[in-house]
Amino acid sequence: MTGQGEGAARRLTIDILRYNPQDPESRPHMETFELDEAPSMTLFVALNDIRDRQDPSLQFDFVCRAGICGSCAMLIDGRPGLACRTLTSSLGERITLAPLPFFELIGDLSVNTGKWMRAMSERLEAWVHSDADVDLTRLEARMEPELAEQIYELERCIECGCCLAACGTARMREDFVGAVGLNKIARLRLDPRDQREDADYYELIGDDDGVFGCMSLLGCQDVCPKELGLQTQIAYMRRKMLRAALFPG
């Protein structure tokens, strides 16, 4: 029975999509768990309580519990978010949880975001490119604080996969690099240590699998746990590329 008085704990009902693709007998199905809400409870705490007290086979990921690692991303009432940063008090008494779409499913709420992120980073060569014989001290050269702040802002991405889970283009284009990939290129373009020309970046993302595939639905920016201006970066690079194509040289 749900407590209605002031300070009374709510009785939460959590519906979780269960499926283990490694088990040939497993079939996707919803399973319901109930527990009493504790003060300041997050979904991370609720899921651990379920695994400790009701079903030790429940699969979900976590590392930092501080919204930094991105491991606990999942669909929360249909919206991508981080379990460790979502208070149950911000949700209704009945909560539905499912794994992030788009990524390879490991089991239940656990998906393999790392496999996709690594492949995307290798495809975009998302690291600082410098000449082999460059003076290594140049890599630690002084940088203007304003520029360093711009680069740091883009580096706050935790690669949780929420932006891709909310992206309409990613559902239609398997090779779309997503906001997370375009954000990496935007960061490298700002970094003076990266010696590539704009044309090099454009070759990597100047097609429908890059900036021109984005439909500007703002899903990525709406769900980003770090509140990064992802659409602003995508729009900026799109304008730069169009200007370079229309007015070469």
Buried (B, 14 or more C-beta within 10 A) or exposed (E): EEEEEEEEEBEBBBBBBBBBEEEEEEEEEEBEBEBEBBEEBBBBBBBBBBBEEEEEEBBBBBEEBEBBBBBBBBBBBEBBBBBBBBEBEEBEEEBBBBBBBBBEBBBBBBBEBBEBBEEBBEEBBBEBEBEEEEEEEEEEEEEEEEEEEBBEBBEEBBBBBBBBBBBBBBEEBEEBBBBBBBBBBBBBBBBEBBEBEEEBBBEBBBEEBBBBBBEEEEBBBBBBBBEBBBBEBBBBBBEBBEEBEEEEE
